[in-house]
Amino acid sequence: MWITFRYQIVRYNTNANIGDIDMKKTLIAAAATALTVGAAQTASANEAVTLMEQFYEVADTRPFDLSALAEFYADGFVDHHPNPAIPADAPVGLLYQLLADGAPDSVHNIEMILPSGDDTAIVVWSYEGTNSNTLFGIPSQDPAAAFAIAGIEIWKAKDGKLTEFWHVEDIAGLMAQLAPK
C-alpha cells in the first residue's frame, strides 16, 4: 500500500506560525497517520522503541562518544536519506559528532517514540541548541545563534541493532537560523 502526503515547503520560524502551518504538529500528524493507515499495528513497545530511547540518551550525552553511539548500528546499516555533506565511507553516527561539535549544548527533545510492527520505531523530535562552533560549515557568530528545528525518523531494528533509517528534518530552517544576520 502506498501513502501519499500532500506537503508544503515552509520556512520554520520559532517566533511565528507561517501560513498557519506548525512544523511540529505537521510532523506529529504525519507520524500518527502513518501508524493508523493500513494494517493494524502493534500497540506495545518493540525492540526498536527500546533502542531509540537508549540511542538518544547516548547521542545527547556530552562529551559526545562516537564509539558508544556506533555500537547501536548493525553492520550494513542503511541510511535511506544520507546527508550529502558526510562522505559515504564516514563512520556511522558521524552526523551526531558534527552536531555535538558545532552546538555542544544541543539536545533532542523527544516528542514521541511510536512502535510500528515488531521491528520499527517512529521518532518525532525537536532539536535545539546554540551554534557556538562551526556547524555544517557555518561558523559561529557573536553572539552565537540559537536554533530550534523539528524532525521525524523511522528506524528499523534487528537482533538489538539499528538496521535502516529514514528521516526528514528541517535543514532549510536550520540554515536560515544559522545564517549571518
Secondary structure, 3 states (H helix, E strand, C coil): CCCCCCCCCCCCCCCCCHHHCCHHHHHHHHHHHHHHCCCCCCCCCCHHHHHHHHHHHHHCCCCCCHHHHHCCEEEEEEECCCCCCCCCCCCCCHHHHHHHHHCCCCEEEEEEEEEECCCEEEEEEEEEEEECCCECCECCCCCCEEEEEEEEEEEEEECCEEEEEEEEECHHHHHHHHCCC
